[in-house]
Amino acid sequence: MCEGGVEREYRRRRKPPLAYLVLPGLLVVNALIQTSRVSGDGGGDGSGRWGPPVFAVLLVLAVARVALEQFRAHTRVTAAGITAQGPVRARTWAWSEIYDIRVEQAPRGSGRAAPQWLTYLYDYRGRRFLLWQLNDWQLDDPYAEVAELCLAAAPLRSFTWERRPDVEERIRRGAVRRRAWLWGAYGAIGSVFLMLVVGFALIVTGRSDHPFLLIVCVPVAVGVVLGAVLQWYWSVRPPRSLTPQP
């Protein structure tokens, strides 16, 4: 990061916690072991052959994304605007396209193996975009850094950083949508474990079980229904945390 003025660059300067890299690695190793075991056994009737390989590929892609995020993703600020280079693609905004820059708390459940405070850029359509490496892992005080950045960028904008009710309403709707579908995902994950118990009970009692229906279809349905219901409910009665305080 460059001190002074608006020209600055945010890159990884601190190593992530060991658990951030060890856990995905262990999952990949376990998936590879399971894959070789299924291949060695011949897969029975073949119905279980595709599961471990697909799971292993997905985990390898997830680990690759984490590595790209750590070594490639960064944010560059210039007099022309802001460029956020993600793990794969980059996006650039001119200062006239930027509505606000805000530091926000990461979703609950992320734990200490991920940054707790993230910085987002908002445009005038209410959409938000992550500014990579501008977080509490890489900076001692993200709030102070963002405040300084906004102050330095003020002369480059044709208007002030004042808030507009119409944009704030779009931002609120986006926050409601993200929270609703996050809880929908939590519900889907919880239902996977519940369906595992149900499937085990069916096997013990000698009844016919349907793994694909129980482990895939039911959790997906639960997640979609829960996310849609919560989005509708919170659109009418938004949570206090998403309601502007006087």
C-alpha positions as CSV (number, residue, x, y, z in Angstrom):
1,M,0.0,0.0,0.0
2,C,1.3,3.5,-0.9
3,E,1.1,6.1,1.8
4,G,-0.3,9.5,1.0
5,G,-2.5,10.6,-1.9
6,V,-5.0,8.4,-3.6
7,E,-2.5,6.1,-5.4
8,R,-2.3,2.9,-3.4
9,E,-2.3,-0.9,-3.8
10,Y,-3.6,-3.5,-1.4
11,R,-1.9,-6.9,-1.7
12,R,-1.4,-9.8,0.6
13,R,1.2,-8.8,3.2
14,R,0.3,-11.3,6.0
15,K,0.1,-15.1,5.7
16,P,-3.3,-16.6,6.4
17,P,-3.8,-18.8,9.5
18,L,-2.6,-22.3,9.0
19,A,-6.1,-23.7,9.5
20,Y,-7.2,-21.7,6.4
21,L,-5.0,-23.9,4.2
22,V,-4.7,-27.2,6.2
23,L,-8.5,-27.9,6.4
24,P,-9.1,-27.8,2.6
25,G,-5.9,-29.8,2.1
26,L,-7.1,-32.6,4.5
27,L,-10.5,-32.7,2.7
28,V,-8.8,-33.1,-0.7
29,V,-6.5,-35.9,0.7
30,N,-9.5,-37.7,2.2
31,A,-11.4,-37.4,-1.1
32,L,-8.5,-38.8,-3.1
33,I,-8.2,-41.7,-0.6
34,Q,-11.9,-42.5,-1.0
35,T,-11.6,-42.2,-4.8
36,S,-8.7,-44.8,-4.9
37,R,-10.6,-47.1,-2.5
38,V,-13.8,-47.0,-4.7
39,S,-11.7,-47.7,-7.8
40,G,-9.9,-50.6,-6.1
41,D,-13.1,-52.2,-5.0
42,G,-14.6,-51.9,-8.5
43,G,-17.5,-49.7,-7.2
44,G,-19.9,-52.6,-6.8
45,D,-22.7,-52.0,-9.2
46,G,-21.0,-48.7,-10.3
47,S,-23.6,-46.4,-8.6
48,G,-21.0,-45.0,-6.2
49,R,-18.1,-44.6,-8.6
50,W,-18.8,-41.0,-9.6
51,G,-19.3,-39.5,-6.2
52,P,-15.7,-39.4,-4.7
53,P,-14.1,-38.3,-8.0
54,V,-16.5,-35.5,-8.5
55,F,-16.1,-34.5,-4.8
56,A,-12.3,-34.6,-5.2
57,V,-12.4,-32.4,-8.3
58,L,-14.6,-29.8,-6.6
59,L,-12.3,-29.7,-3.6
60,V,-9.2,-29.3,-5.8
61,L,-11.0,-26.4,-7.5
62,A,-11.8,-24.8,-4.2
63,V,-8.2,-25.1,-3.0
64,A,-7.0,-23.6,-6.3
65,R,-9.4,-20.7,-5.8
66,V,-8.0,-20.1,-2.3
67,A,-4.4,-20.1,-3.6
68,L,-5.3,-17.7,-6.5
69,E,-7.1,-15.4,-4.0
70,Q,-4.0,-15.3,-1.8
71,F,-1.4,-14.7,-4.4
72,R,-3.3,-13.0,-7.3
73,A,-6.2,-11.0,-5.9
74,H,-5.5,-7.4,-5.0
75,T,-7.1,-3.9,-5.2
76,R,-5.4,-1.0,-6.9
77,V,-6.5,2.6,-6.4
78,T,-5.5,5.4,-8.9
79,A,-6.7,8.9,-9.8
80,A,-8.8,7.3,-12.5
81,G,-10.7,4.9,-10.2
82,I,-10.5,1.5,-8.5
83,T,-9.5,-1.8,-9.9
84,A,-10.4,-5.0,-8.0
85,Q,-8.4,-8.0,-9.4
86,G,-10.1,-11.2,-8.2
87,P,-8.7,-14.7,-8.4
88,V,-9.6,-14.9,-12.1
89,R,-11.1,-11.6,-13.5
90,A,-10.6,-7.9,-12.8
91,R,-13.1,-5.1,-12.7
92,T,-12.5,-1.4,-12.8
93,W,-14.8,1.5,-11.7
94,A,-14.2,5.2,-12.4
95,W,-14.7,7.5,-9.4
96,S,-18.0,8.8,-11.0
97,E,-19.4,5.2,-10.9
98,I,-18.7,4.6,-7.2
99,Y,-21.4,5.4,-4.7
100,D,-19.7,4.4,-1.5
101,I,-16.9,2.3,0.1
102,R,-17.9,0.5,3.3
103,V,-16.2,-1.8,5.8
104,E,-18.7,-4.5,6.9
105,Q,-18.6,-7.5,9.2
106,A,-18.2,-10.9,7.6
107,P,-21.2,-13.2,7.8
108,R,-21.5,-15.1,11.1
109,G,-20.0,-18.6,11.0
110,S,-16.9,-17.6,9.0
111,G,-14.8,-18.1,12.2
112,R,-11.2,-17.0,12.8
113,A,-10.1,-18.9,9.7
114,A,-11.3,-16.0,7.5
115,P,-11.2,-12.1,7.8
116,Q,-13.8,-10.7,10.1
117,W,-14.1,-7.3,8.5
118,L,-14.3,-6.9,4.7
119,T,-14.4,-3.8,2.5
120,Y,-17.0,-3.5,-0.3
121,L,-17.5,-1.0,-3.1
122,Y,-21.1,0.0,-3.9
123,D,-22.3,1.4,-7.2
124,Y,-25.3,3.6,-7.9
125,R,-27.4,0.5,-8.7
126,G,-27.0,-0.7,-5.1
127,R,-24.7,-3.6,-6.1
128,R,-21.7,-4.4,-4.0
129,F,-18.3,-5.7,-4.9
130,L,-15.5,-7.0,-2.7
131,L,-12.3,-5.0,-2.6
132,W,-9.6,-7.7,-2.3
133,Q,-7.1,-7.6,0.6
134,L,-8.7,-4.6,2.1
135,N,-9.6,-6.4,5.3
136,D,-8.5,-6.9,8.9
137,W,-6.0,-9.6,7.9
138,Q,-4.0,-7.3,5.8
139,L,-4.6,-4.0,7.5
140,D,-4.4,-3.0,11.2
141,D,-7.4,-0.7,10.9
142,P,-9.6,-1.1,7.8
143,Y,-12.0,1.6,9.0
144,A,-9.2,4.2,9.2
145,E,-7.8,3.1,5.9
146,V,-11.2,3.5,4.1
147,A,-11.9,6.8,5.7
148,E,-8.5,8.1,4.6
149,L,-9.1,6.7,1.1
150,C,-12.5,8.4,0.7
151,L,-11.1,11.7,2.0
152,A,-8.2,11.5,-0.5
153,A,-10.6,10.6,-3.4
154,A,-13.1,13.4,-2.7
155,P,-11.4,15.9,-5.0
156,L,-11.5,13.4,-7.9
157,R,-15.3,13.1,-7.7
158,S,-17.8,15.6,-9.1
159,F,-20.0,15.2,-6.0
160,T,-19.6,14.4,-2.4
161,W,-20.0,11.1,-0.6
162,E,-23.6,12.0,0.5
163,R,-26.1,9.2,0.7
164,R,-29.1,8.9,-1.5
165,P,-32.4,7.3,-0.3
166,D,-33.0,5.5,-3.6
167,V,-29.6,3.9,-3.6
168,E,-29.8,3.1,0.1
169,E,-33.1,1.2,-0.5
170,R,-31.4,-0.8,-3.3
171,I,-28.6,-1.6,-1.0
172,R,-31.0,-2.7,1.8
173,R,-32.9,-5.0,-0.7
174,G,-29.6,-6.6,-1.7
175,A,-28.6,-7.1,1.9
176,V,-32.0,-8.8,2.6
177,R,-31.6,-11.0,-0.4
178,R,-28.1,-12.1,0.6
179,R,-29.0,-12.8,4.2
180,A,-32.1,-14.8,3.2
181,W,-30.2,-17.1,0.8
182,L,-27.4,-17.4,3.3
183,W,-29.9,-18.8,5.8
184,G,-31.3,-20.9,3.0
185,A,-27.8,-22.4,2.5
186,Y,-27.5,-23.0,6.3
187,G,-30.9,-24.8,6.2
188,A,-29.8,-27.0,3.2
189,I,-26.6,-28.0,5.0
190,G,-28.5,-28.8,8.2
191,S,-31.0,-30.9,6.3
192,V,-28.1,-32.9,4.7
193,F,-27.1,-34.1,8.2
194,L,-30.8,-34.8,9.1
195,M,-31.2,-36.8,5.9
196,L,-28.1,-38.8,6.7
197,V,-29.8,-39.8,10.0
198,V,-33.0,-40.6,8.2
199,G,-31.2,-42.7,5.6
200,F,-29.3,-44.6,8.3
201,A,-32.6,-45.3,10.1
202,L,-34.2,-46.6,6.9
203,I,-31.2,-49.0,6.4
204,V,-31.4,-50.2,10.0
205,T,-35.1,-51.0,9.7
206,G,-34.7,-52.7,6.4
207,R,-36.7,-50.2,4.4
208,S,-35.8,-49.0,1.0
209,D,-33.8,-45.8,1.0
210,H,-33.2,-43.3,-1.8
211,P,-29.8,-41.7,-1.3
212,F,-30.0,-39.2,-4.2
213,L,-33.5,-38.0,-3.1
214,L,-32.5,-37.8,0.6
215,I,-29.0,-36.3,0.3
216,V,-29.5,-34.1,-2.8
217,C,-33.1,-33.3,-3.6
218,V,-34.4,-32.7,-0.1
219,P,-31.6,-30.3,1.0
220,V,-31.9,-28.4,-2.3
221,A,-35.6,-28.0,-1.9
222,V,-35.2,-27.0,1.8
223,G,-32.7,-24.3,0.9
224,V,-34.7,-22.9,-2.0
225,V,-38.0,-22.8,0.0
226,L,-36.3,-21.3,3.1
227,G,-34.4,-18.7,1.2
228,A,-37.5,-17.6,-0.8
229,V,-39.7,-17.4,2.4
230,L,-37.1,-15.4,4.3
231,Q,-36.5,-13.0,1.5
232,W,-40.2,-12.3,1.2
233,Y,-40.6,-12.0,5.0
234,W,-37.6,-9.8,5.5
235,S,-38.6,-7.6,2.6
236,V,-41.8,-6.8,4.5
237,R,-40.3,-6.8,8.0
238,P,-36.5,-6.3,7.6
239,P,-34.3,-7.3,10.6
240,R,-33.3,-4.6,12.9
241,S,-29.6,-4.9,11.8
242,L,-30.7,-4.0,8.2
243,T,-33.0,-1.1,9.3
244,P,-31.4,2.3,9.2
245,Q,-31.1,3.8,12.7
246,P,-32.2,7.4,13.3
